[in-house]
Amino acid sequence: MRSVSAHVANPRTDVQQSHRCNFIDIVRLSSHMKEAFTIGLHYIARRKGKEPYLYFRSINKDCFTHDGQIDYPRIILSYGSVARVGITSVKTQTVKRSGNQTITVTFDPYLNFSKADPDDEFYLYAYCPILGTGTLFRPVPRKSGTITVTLPTEWSHLEASIPDAEHTNTNSLTHSSNNTIHLYAFLRYPGPNPLIPEDEQPSTKARRDQTSPTIYIPLP
């Protein structure tokens, strides 16, 4: 993919300048979040006849404001008919020996969907705008009901870091617009659903790679 200039030459109007800057921002963000939406949007993008990165840009263009801000909670990394989970708690902690930071997310696996597949894969994705990078963590089965991940080591050396139960920093990454660690989750269907009678099963081909809608998880 060709690089995008940080500045737009000779914009004709303020509106054009804004649109072009937003386009640059969404191209840049799509390169940062590619690891997540390549899985999360694969099925729906294929049905639409688009590449995932083009589909990501088209459905997230309204998340960019005229003043250059990004509405991160509205970002869509996945979309589909797989049942979501209910987030019940989020805890952050700093490991004293290493200084690394961990996040534990607990969730209700079935919520109101008793026929949700217990082996659906629950993915967690963390994005850090300051560094312009994100991490897609190894998924856990829906039935586990919890996931604990360790943020990248380089994130722990930032002046602002996520708060933990013992040390709350009001200037932390979780308390300012573009200086926030943003947390997203989605589920992916891995195969036939054992809770549905065989004659009612959708074909594996029809459901392969289907995902849930994106779940934005606010940090404490």
C-alpha positions in Angstrom: 0.0 0.0 0.0 1.3 3.4 -0.9 2.2 5.8 1.9 -0.1 8.8 2.5 1.3 12.3 2.8 0.7 13.9 6.2 -0.3 17.2 4.6 -2.7 17.9 1.7 -1.4 20.2 -1.0 -3.6 23.1 -2.3 -7.0 22.2 -0.8 -9.7 24.2 -2.6 -12.0 24.7 0.4 -12.1 24.1 4.1 -14.6 21.3 3.6 -12.3 19.6 1.1 -9.4 20.0 3.5 -11.4 18.3 6.2 -12.5 15.5 4.0 -9.0 14.8 2.8 -7.6 14.9 6.3 -10.2 12.5 7.4 -9.4 10.2 4.5 -5.7 10.3 5.5 -6.7 9.5 9.1 -8.9 6.5 8.3 -6.3 5.1 5.9 -3.7 5.3 8.7 -6.1 3.8 11.3 -6.9 0.9 8.9 -3.2 0.1 8.6 -3.0 0.1 12.5 -6.1 -2.1 13.1 -5.6 -4.5 10.2 -4.8 -7.4 12.4 -8.2 -7.2 14.1 -10.6 -6.4 11.3 -9.0 -8.9 8.8 -10.7 -11.5 11.0 -13.7 -9.5 12.3 -14.8 -8.2 8.9 -13.6 -11.0 6.6 -17.0 -12.7 6.2 -19.2 -9.7 5.7 -16.6 -7.9 3.4 -16.4 -11.0 1.2 -20.2 -11.1 1.0 -20.1 -7.4 -0.1 -17.4 -8.2 -2.7 -14.9 -6.0 -1.0 -11.5 -6.4 0.7 -11.7 -6.1 4.5 -9.6 -2.9 4.6 -11.9 -1.2 2.1 -15.0 -2.3 4.0 -13.4 -1.1 7.2 -12.9 2.4 5.8 -16.4 2.6 4.3 -18.2 1.7 7.5 -16.1 3.7 9.8 -15.8 7.0 7.9 -18.4 8.7 10.1 -16.3 8.1 13.2 -14.0 10.9 12.1 -15.0 14.4 13.1 -14.2 17.7 11.3 -11.8 18.8 14.0 -9.6 15.7 13.5 -10.9 13.6 16.4 -11.8 9.9 16.3 -14.8 8.6 18.0 -13.1 5.3 19.1 -16.1 3.7 20.8 -18.0 3.7 17.5 -15.2 2.0 15.5 -16.4 -1.3 14.0 -13.9 -4.1 13.8 -16.4 -7.0 13.3 -19.9 -7.5 12.1 -22.2 -10.5 11.9 -24.9 -12.7 13.4 -22.8 -14.5 16.1 -24.3 -13.9 19.5 -22.5 -11.4 21.6 -21.6 -11.8 25.3 -22.4 -9.6 28.3 -19.3 -7.9 29.8 -19.7 -8.2 33.6 -16.3 -6.8 34.9 -13.0 -5.4 33.8 -10.0 -5.2 36.0 -6.5 -3.8 35.4 -3.4 -4.5 37.4 0.3 -3.7 37.2 2.6 -6.7 37.8 5.1 -5.4 40.4 8.1 -7.5 39.3 7.9 -6.8 35.6 6.0 -3.5 35.5 3.7 -5.0 32.8 0.1 -4.3 32.9 -2.7 -6.9 32.7 -6.4 -6.7 31.9 -8.9 -9.3 33.0 -12.3 -9.2 31.3 -15.1 -11.4 32.7 -18.2 -11.9 30.7 -21.6 -13.7 30.6 -21.0 -16.3 27.8 -24.6 -16.7 26.9 -26.5 -13.6 28.0 -30.0 -14.2 26.5 -28.7 -16.5 23.8 -29.0 -20.0 25.2 -28.1 -21.6 21.8 -24.9 -19.7 21.4 -22.0 -22.0 20.6 -19.8 -22.6 23.7 -16.8 -22.9 21.5 -17.2 -19.6 19.8 -13.8 -17.8 19.9 -13.7 -14.7 22.0 -11.2 -12.2 20.7 -9.8 -9.2 22.6 -8.1 -6.3 20.8 -6.3 -3.4 22.5 -5.3 -0.2 20.6 -3.0 2.6 21.7 -3.3 5.8 19.7 -0.2 7.3 21.2 1.9 4.6 19.6 -0.4 4.0 16.7 -0.4 0.3 17.3 -2.7 -2.5 18.6 -2.5 -6.1 19.7 -5.0 -8.9 18.9 -4.7 -11.4 21.8 -5.1 -15.1 21.4 -8.8 -16.0 21.7 -10.5 -18.1 24.4 -13.6 -20.2 24.1 -16.9 -18.4 24.8 -17.6 -21.0 27.5 -14.5 -19.9 29.5 -16.3 -16.7 30.6 -13.0 -14.8 31.3 -9.8 -13.7 29.6 -6.6 -12.2 31.1 -4.1 -10.6 28.8 -0.8 -8.8 29.3 -0.3 -5.5 27.4 2.9 -5.2 25.3 6.0 -4.3 27.3 6.6 -1.1 25.4 3.2 0.2 26.5 4.2 0.0 30.2 7.0 2.6 29.7 4.6 5.4 28.7 4.3 8.3 31.1 0.6 7.7 31.3 -0.6 4.2 32.0 -3.8 2.4 32.7 -4.9 2.7 36.4 -4.9 -0.3 38.7 -6.8 -1.0 41.9 -4.0 0.5 44.0 -2.8 3.4 41.9 -5.4 5.5 40.0 -3.9 8.1 37.6 -6.5 10.7 36.5 -4.1 11.6 33.6 -4.0 8.0 32.5 -4.4 6.5 29.1 -7.9 5.6 30.0 -9.1 9.1 30.8 -8.3 11.3 27.7 -9.5 11.2 24.1 -6.6 10.2 21.8 -4.5 9.2 24.8 -6.6 6.2 25.7 -6.0 2.5 25.5 -9.1 1.3 23.7 -10.4 -2.2 24.2 -12.6 -4.1 21.8 -14.0 -7.6 21.6 -15.8 -9.8 19.2 -16.7 -13.5 18.8 -16.0 -15.8 15.8 -17.9 -18.9 15.0 -15.5 -21.9 14.8 -17.8 -24.7 13.5 -21.1 -26.5 13.8 -23.2 -25.7 16.9 -23.7 -28.8 19.1 -26.7 -27.1 20.9 -28.8 -27.0 17.7 -30.3 -30.2 16.2 -28.4 -31.6 13.3 -31.2 -31.0 10.8 -31.4 -27.4 11.9 -27.7 -26.7 11.6 -26.6 -24.1 9.0 -24.0 -25.4 6.7 -20.4 -25.0 7.9 -19.6 -23.2 4.6 -22.4 -20.7 5.2 -21.3 -19.9 8.8 -17.5 -20.2 8.5 -15.8 -17.0 9.6 -19.0 -15.3 10.8 -18.4 -13.0 13.7 -20.4 -11.0 16.2 -20.9 -7.2 16.2 -18.0 -5.3 17.8 -18.1 -4.9 21.6 -16.4 -1.7 22.9 -15.2 -2.3 26.5 -14.5 0.9 28.6 -11.6 0.5 31.0 -12.2 1.4 34.6 
